[in-house]
């Protein structure tokens, strides 16, 4: 608590002497009806208030991102709830080399992405960049407090990237993320086969990975991205990803994607003893630009499981007025046919943008299963009377065997602000 008070003292000082205040405020209303039985139901009107606020003084800023949610009509057990996604102090370009962040902040990592409470340091020099971070996982629902047993929920790591090779960015990193599962009670038998209540308390489970990535870009010719994650605890390759795209042929764009992935199992987890399989996924895609207004695209993918495989096919048209797409899957992942149409067009120099979307899906879990269908419809509009203010209104309709004639309404207000003091 003392650290939080100190943080707010520093933040208040910056607020009073801030040179610039900017951010975005968003207010949303979402209405729905939930049936408790065939004859009774309750109406809900969910309200969401989001604030992204930045206080800037020279090279120092306080950055925050928070969300408040509740129900106007029918109170839920969790209402009201305030979530703090970001709240950190940032000092940039210190000595033209370092950037420091302290507080609740995002971490961008394929293994341990999300947010954490802690500190990060970024050093830049010539064509090298080093980022290091340390802290702890945040509590459930992003509450404004430190997680219990902070020492059992630590996260730390770093990444070094360089662009010393022309057109190439290389990176190597390390991440260590710990989890402390909550203890719980369960009924177990003692040595005399009497049923007793026992406290189940697991050890802290951990992810520990070395990661590497390579990004090669030759403008107007080819781009290649590849990365690998190595699991230190299980001593095996966890994931390998390859994505290549070329625009070398006039009007054509060709894409090749490959992904090898093992299920991500926490260390000391009971799931590590199960017989699980890896997946190999490959996808080929192509885009053809007919003219300035229309592009046609197609993709084919295959996923190889331990003993089974599944395929997916996609085909569509993209225009300045909207898109028309068809998707099909078959094999082990189930059978699905889906067609969707979406259109949006801006009128009166951005003042009014109507939109409409409709889709129909037919699906079943296997070739011998029952076929189900799903129909969805979206109708909406965006109104922007000023550059900093916009309103969104959308109606959402869905119909299948679970949600019969489900109709919902969504409204959102956005306000951007930027004040120099």
C-alpha positions as CSV (number, residue, x, y, z in Angstrom):
1,X,0.0,0.0,0.0
2,X,2.9,2.4,0.8
3,X,4.2,1.9,-2.8
4,X,0.8,2.7,-4.2
5,X,0.5,5.9,-2.1
6,X,4.0,6.9,-3.2
7,X,3.1,6.2,-6.9
8,X,0.1,8.5,-6.6
9,X,2.1,11.2,-5.0
10,X,4.5,11.2,-7.9
11,X,1.5,11.0,-10.3
12,X,-0.2,14.0,-8.6
13,X,3.0,16.1,-8.9
14,X,3.1,15.4,-12.7
15,X,-0.6,16.1,-13.0
16,X,-0.3,19.5,-11.4
17,X,2.7,20.5,-13.6
18,X,1.7,18.5,-16.7
19,X,2.5,20.1,-20.0
20,X,0.1,17.9,-21.9
21,X,-3.0,15.7,-21.1
22,X,-4.3,13.3,-23.7
23,X,-6.3,10.2,-24.0
24,X,-9.7,8.8,-24.8
25,X,-12.9,8.3,-23.0
26,X,-15.4,5.7,-24.1
27,X,-18.9,4.9,-22.7
28,X,-20.9,1.8,-23.9
29,X,-24.3,0.3,-23.3
30,X,-25.1,-3.3,-24.2
31,X,-28.6,-4.7,-23.7
32,X,-29.6,-8.4,-23.7
33,X,-32.3,-10.7,-22.4
34,X,-31.4,-13.9,-20.5
35,X,-33.9,-16.7,-19.9
36,X,-33.8,-18.5,-16.6
37,X,-36.4,-21.0,-17.8
38,X,-38.8,-21.4,-20.7
39,X,-41.2,-19.0,-19.1
40,X,-39.1,-16.5,-17.2
41,X,-36.3,-14.1,-18.2
42,X,-34.4,-11.1,-17.0
43,X,-33.3,-8.0,-19.0
44,X,-29.8,-6.6,-18.7
45,X,-28.4,-3.3,-19.6
46,X,-24.6,-3.5,-19.2
47,X,-22.7,-0.3,-18.9
48,X,-18.9,0.0,-19.6
49,X,-16.9,3.2,-19.0
50,X,-13.3,3.2,-20.3
51,X,-10.6,5.8,-19.7
52,X,-7.2,6.0,-21.3
53,X,-5.4,8.9,-19.7
54,X,-1.8,10.1,-20.2
55,X,-0.2,12.9,-18.2
56,X,3.0,14.2,-19.9
57,X,5.7,16.5,-18.6
58,X,8.7,16.6,-20.9
59,X,10.1,13.1,-21.0
60,X,8.1,11.9,-18.1
61,X,4.5,10.5,-18.3
62,X,1.9,8.7,-16.2
63,X,0.0,6.4,-18.5
64,X,-3.3,4.7,-17.4
65,X,-6.0,2.5,-18.9
66,X,-9.0,1.5,-16.8
67,X,-12.5,0.2,-17.2
68,X,-15.6,0.4,-15.0
69,X,-18.5,-2.0,-15.6
70,X,-21.9,-2.6,-14.0
71,X,-25.5,-3.2,-14.9
72,X,-28.2,-0.5,-15.0
73,X,-31.2,-2.8,-14.8
74,X,-30.3,-6.1,-13.2
75,X,-27.4,-6.3,-10.8
76,X,-25.0,-9.2,-11.2
77,X,-23.0,-10.7,-8.3
78,X,-19.8,-9.1,-9.5
79,X,-21.2,-5.6,-10.0
80,X,-19.8,-3.0,-9.9
81,X,-16.2,-3.9,-11.1
82,X,-13.3,-1.6,-11.7
83,X,-10.4,-3.0,-13.8
84,X,-7.0,-1.4,-14.0
85,X,-5.2,-2.6,-17.2
86,X,-2.4,-0.1,-17.2
87,X,-1.1,2.4,-14.6
88,X,2.6,3.1,-14.8
89,X,5.2,5.9,-14.6
90,X,7.4,6.3,-17.7
91,X,10.6,8.2,-18.2
92,X,11.8,8.2,-21.8
93,X,15.1,8.7,-23.6
94,X,17.2,9.2,-20.4
95,X,20.7,10.1,-21.5
96,X,19.4,9.4,-25.0
97,X,19.7,5.7,-24.2
98,X,17.3,4.4,-21.6
99,X,13.5,4.2,-21.0
100,X,12.1,3.2,-17.6
101,X,8.6,2.1,-16.7
102,X,7.3,1.5,-13.2
103,X,3.8,0.1,-12.3
104,X,1.2,-2.0,-14.0
105,X,2.1,-2.3,-17.7
106,X,1.8,-4.5,-20.7
107,X,4.2,-7.2,-21.8
108,X,4.3,-8.3,-25.4
109,X,5.6,-11.9,-25.5
110,X,4.2,-14.9,-27.3
111,X,4.8,-17.0,-24.2
112,X,3.7,-14.7,-21.4
113,X,1.8,-11.9,-22.9
114,X,-0.6,-9.7,-21.0
115,X,0.0,-7.3,-18.1
116,X,2.1,-7.4,-14.9
117,X,3.0,-5.2,-11.9
118,X,6.6,-4.3,-11.9
119,X,9.4,-2.5,-13.7
120,X,11.0,-2.5,-17.2
121,X,14.1,-1.0,-18.6
122,X,14.8,-0.5,-22.3
123,X,18.3,0.5,-23.6
124,X,18.9,1.6,-27.2
125,X,22.3,2.2,-28.8
126,X,23.0,2.3,-32.5
127,X,21.4,-0.9,-34.0
128,X,21.0,-2.7,-30.7
129,X,18.0,-2.7,-28.3
130,X,17.8,-4.5,-24.9
131,X,14.6,-4.8,-22.9
132,X,14.4,-6.3,-19.4
133,X,11.5,-6.6,-17.1
134,X,10.6,-8.0,-13.7
135,X,7.5,-8.1,-11.5
136,X,4.5,-10.2,-10.7
137,X,1.2,-11.4,-12.2
138,X,-1.8,-9.2,-11.6
139,X,-4.8,-10.4,-9.4
140,X,-8.0,-11.7,-11.0
141,X,-10.1,-9.1,-12.8
142,X,-7.2,-6.6,-12.8
143,X,-8.0,-5.4,-9.3
144,X,-6.0,-2.4,-8.1
145,X,-3.8,-4.3,-5.7
146,X,-0.8,-6.5,-5.7
147,X,-1.5,-10.2,-6.0
148,X,-1.3,-12.4,-2.9
149,X,2.0,-14.4,-2.6
150,X,3.8,-12.0,-4.9
151,X,7.0,-14.1,-4.6
152,X,5.2,-17.2,-6.0
153,X,3.8,-15.3,-9.0
154,X,7.0,-13.7,-10.3
155,X,7.6,-12.9,-13.9
156,X,11.0,-11.7,-15.3
157,X,12.9,-11.9,-18.5
158,X,14.3,-9.8,-21.4
159,X,15.0,-9.6,-25.1
160,X,17.9,-8.4,-27.2
161,X,17.3,-7.3,-30.8
162,X,19.6,-6.0,-33.5
163,X,19.4,-4.7,-37.0
164,X,23.2,-4.9,-37.8
165,X,22.4,-7.0,-40.9
166,X,20.6,-4.9,-43.6
167,X,16.9,-5.7,-44.0
168,X,17.1,-8.1,-41.1
169,X,16.0,-7.9,-37.5
170,X,17.2,-10.6,-35.1
171,X,16.0,-11.2,-31.6
172,X,16.7,-13.6,-28.7
173,X,14.9,-13.5,-25.4
174,X,14.2,-15.3,-22.1
175,X,11.0,-15.4,-20.0
176,X,10.2,-17.0,-16.7
177,X,6.6,-16.8,-15.5
178,X,5.4,-18.4,-12.2
179,X,1.8,-19.2,-11.2
180,X,0.6,-20.0,-7.7
181,X,-2.6,-22.1,-8.0
182,X,-5.3,-21.3,-5.4
183,X,-5.7,-23.9,-2.7
184,X,-9.0,-25.6,-2.3
185,X,-10.8,-28.3,-0.3
186,X,-11.9,-31.7,-1.6
187,X,-13.2,-35.0,-0.3
188,X,-10.5,-37.7,-0.1
189,X,-10.2,-41.1,1.7
190,X,-7.7,-41.7,4.5
191,X,-5.8,-44.9,5.2
192,X,-8.9,-46.5,6.7
193,X,-11.0,-45.5,3.7
194,X,-12.9,-42.8,5.7
195,X,-14.0,-39.8,3.7
196,X,-12.3,-36.6,5.0
197,X,-12.0,-33.1,3.8
198,X,-8.5,-32.3,2.6
199,X,-6.8,-29.0,1.6
200,X,-5.3,-29.3,-1.9
201,X,-2.4,-27.0,-2.3
202,X,-0.2,-27.3,-5.4
203,X,3.3,-26.0,-5.9
204,X,3.9,-23.0,-8.0
205,X,3.7,-23.9,-11.7
206,X,6.1,-22.2,-14.1
207,X,6.8,-21.4,-17.7
208,X,10.4,-21.0,-18.7
209,X,11.3,-20.4,-22.3
210,X,14.1,-19.2,-24.6
211,X,12.7,-17.5,-27.7
212,X,14.3,-16.4,-31.0
213,X,12.9,-14.6,-34.0
214,X,14.0,-13.3,-37.4
215,X,12.3,-10.7,-39.5
216,X,13.5,-10.1,-43.1
217,X,11.9,-7.5,-45.3
218,X,12.9,-6.6,-48.9
219,X,10.5,-3.8,-49.9
220,X,8.1,-4.6,-52.7
221,X,9.6,-8.1,-53.0
222,X,9.4,-10.4,-50.0
223,X,8.9,-10.5,-46.3
224,X,9.8,-13.4,-44.0
225,X,9.0,-13.8,-40.3
226,X,10.1,-16.8,-38.3
227,X,10.3,-17.5,-34.6
228,X,10.9,-20.4,-32.2
229,X,10.1,-21.1,-28.5
230,X,12.2,-23.6,-26.6
231,X,10.8,-25.0,-23.3
232,X,13.7,-25.1,-20.8
233,X,11.8,-27.1,-18.2
234,X,10.8,-29.9,-20.6
235,X,13.9,-29.6,-22.7
236,X,12.0,-29.5,-26.1
237,X,11.0,-27.3,-28.9
238,X,7.6,-25.8,-28.0
239,X,6.7,-23.8,-31.1
240,X,8.1,-23.0,-34.5
241,X,6.5,-20.5,-36.8
242,X,7.3,-19.4,-40.3
243,X,5.4,-16.8,-42.4
244,X,6.5,-15.6,-45.8
245,X,4.8,-13.3,-48.3
246,X,5.9,-12.0,-51.7
247,X,4.5,-9.3,-54.0
248,X,7.1,-9.9,-56.7
249,X,4.5,-10.9,-59.3
250,X,2.4,-8.1,-60.7
251,X,-1.1,-8.0,-59.2
252,X,-0.4,-11.1,-57.2
253,X,0.5,-11.6,-53.5
254,X,1.5,-15.1,-52.4
255,X,1.7,-16.3,-48.8
256,X,3.1,-19.4,-47.1
257,X,2.5,-20.1,-43.4
258,X,3.7,-23.0,-41.2
259,X,3.3,-23.6,-37.5
260,X,4.6,-26.5,-35.3
261,X,3.1,-26.4,-31.8
262,X,3.1,-28.5,-28.7
263,X,0.5,-28.0,-26.0
264,X,1.8,-25.5,-23.5
265,X,1.9,-27.3,-20.2
266,X,3.0,-25.7,-16.9
267,X,5.9,-27.3,-15.1
268,X,4.8,-29.5,-12.2
269,X,1.3,-29.6,-13.7
270,X,-0.7,-32.9,-13.5
271,X,-1.4,-32.4,-17.2
272,X,2.2,-33.2,-18.0
273,X,1.6,-36.9,-17.4
274,X,-1.1,-37.2,-20.1
275,X,-0.4,-38.5,-23.6
276,X,-0.9,-35.4,-25.7
277,X,0.0,-34.8,-29.4
278,X,1.6,-32.0,-31.3
279,X,0.2,-30.2,-34.3
280,X,1.7,-29.3,-37.7
281,X,-0.2,-26.6,-39.5
282,X,0.5,-25.4,-43.1
283,X,-1.4,-22.8,-45.1
284,X,-1.0,-21.6,-48.7
285,X,-2.7,-18.3,-49.7
286,X,-2.9,-16.0,-52.7
287,X,-4.4,-12.5,-53.4
288,X,-5.1,-11.2,-57.0
289,X,-5.8,-7.6,-57.5
290,X,-8.3,-7.4,-60.4
291,X,-8.4,-3.5,-60.3
292,X,-8.1,-0.7,-57.8
293,X,-11.5,-1.6,-56.3
294,X,-11.6,-5.4,-56.2
295,X,-9.2,-8.1,-54.8
296,X,-9.9,-11.8,-54.8
297,X,-8.2,-14.0,-52.3
298,X,-8.0,-17.7,-51.5
299,X,-6.4,-19.9,-48.8
300,X,-6.0,-23.6,-48.2
301,X,-4.7,-25.0,-44.9
302,X,-4.0,-28.5,-43.4
303,X,-3.6,-29.3,-39.7
304,X,-1.9,-32.6,-38.8
305,X,-2.8,-33.9,-35.3
306,X,-1.2,-36.9,-33.6
307,X,-3.2,-39.5,-35.6
308,X,-5.8,-37.3,-37.5
309,X,-5.8,-34.3,-39.8
310,X,-8.2,-31.5,-40.8
311,X,-8.4,-29.1,-43.7
312,X,-9.8,-25.6,-44.2
313,X,-10.6,-23.6,-47.3
314,X,-11.3,-19.9,-47.7
315,X,-12.3,-17.8,-50.7
316,X,-13.4,-14.2,-50.9
317,X,-13.7,-10.8,-52.6
318,X,-12.6,-7.6,-50.9
319,X,-13.7,-4.2,-52.3
320,X,-13.8,-0.6,-51.1
321,X,-17.4,-1.2,-50.2
322,X,-17.2,-4.4,-48.3
323,X,-16.3,-8.1,-48.5
324,X,-17.8,-11.4,-49.4
325,X,-16.2,-14.6,-48.0
326,X,-16.8,-18.3,-47.9
327,X,-15.1,-20.7,-45.5
328,X,-15.1,-24.5,-45.2
329,X,-13.5,-26.9,-42.8
330,X,-13.6,-30.7,-42.9
331,X,-11.9,-33.6,-41.2
332,X,-11.0,-34.1,-37.5
333,X,-11.9,-30.5,-36.5
334,X,-15.5,-31.0,-37.7
335,X,-17.3,-30.0,-40.8
336,X,-18.4,-26.4,-41.5
337,X,-19.7,-24.3,-44.4
338,X,-20.0,-20.5,-43.9
339,X,-20.7,-17.6,-46.1
340,X,-20.6,-14.0,-44.9
341,X,-21.2,-10.5,-46.4
342,X,-20.1,-7.3,-44.8
343,X,-20.4,-3.7,-46.2
344,X,-19.6,-0.3,-44.8
345,X,-19.2,3.0,-46.6
346,X,-18.4,6.5,-45.4
347,X,-20.6,9.4,-46.4
348,X,-20.5,13.2,-46.1
349,X,-16.7,13.3,-45.6
350,X,-16.7,10.9,-42.6
351,X,-19.8,12.3,-40.8
352,X,-21.9,9.1,-41.4
353,X,-20.8,5.5,-41.9
354,X,-23.6,2.9,-42.2
355,X,-22.6,-0.8,-42.0
356,X,-24.4,-4.2,-42.5
357,X,-23.2,-7.7,-42.1
358,X,-25.0,-11.1,-42.6
359,X,-23.7,-14.6,-42.3
360,X,-25.0,-18.2,-42.5
361,X,-23.2,-21.2,-41.1
362,X,-23.9,-24.9,-41.3
363,X,-21.8,-27.1,-39.1
364,X,-21.5,-30.5,-37.4
365,X,-18.8,-32.2,-35.3
366,X,-18.3,-35.2,-37.6
367,X,-19.6,-36.6,-40.8
368,X,-22.2,-38.7,-38.9
369,X,-23.3,-36.0,-36.5
370,X,-26.4,-33.8,-36.7
371,X,-26.2,-30.7,-38.9
372,X,-26.8,-27.4,-37.1
373,X,-27.2,-23.9,-38.6
374,X,-26.5,-20.4,-37.4
375,X,-27.7,-17.1,-38.8
376,X,-26.3,-13.8,-37.7
377,X,-27.1,-10.2,-38.8
378,X,-25.4,-6.9,-37.9
379,X,-26.8,-3.5,-38.7
380,X,-25.1,-0.4,-37.5
381,X,-24.0,3.2,-38.0
382,X,-21.1,5.4,-37.0
383,X,-21.7,9.2,-36.6
384,X,-18.7,11.5,-36.2
385,X,-19.9,15.1,-35.9
386,X,-16.4,16.3,-34.9
387,X,-13.0,14.8,-35.3
388,X,-12.7,14.1,-31.6
389,X,-16.3,12.7,-31.0
390,X,-18.1,9.7,-32.5
391,X,-21.2,7.6,-31.8
392,X,-21.7,4.0,-32.7
393,X,-25.1,2.1,-32.7
394,X,-25.4,-1.5,-33.7
395,X,-28.1,-4.1,-33.7
396,X,-27.1,-7.8,-33.4
397,X,-29.3,-10.7,-34.3
398,X,-28.5,-14.4,-34.0
399,X,-30.6,-17.6,-34.5
400,X,-29.7,-21.2,-33.9
401,X,-31.0,-24.1,-31.8
402,X,-29.5,-22.6,-28.6
403,X,-30.2,-18.9,-29.1
404,X,-33.7,-18.6,-30.7
405,X,-34.2,-15.1,-32.3
406,X,-31.6,-13.5,-30.1
407,X,-31.6,-9.7,-30.5
408,X,-29.2,-7.3,-28.8
409,X,-28.4,-3.6,-29.1
410,X,-25.0,-2.0,-28.6
411,X,-24.3,1.8,-28.2
412,X,-20.9,3.4,-27.8
413,X,-19.6,7.0,-27.4
414,X,-15.9,7.8,-28.0
415,X,-14.2,11.1,-27.1
416,X,-10.5,11.8,-27.8
417,X,-8.8,14.7,-26.0
418,X,-5.4,16.4,-26.3
419,X,-4.8,19.5,-24.1
420,X,-1.5,21.4,-24.0
421,X,-1.3,23.4,-20.7
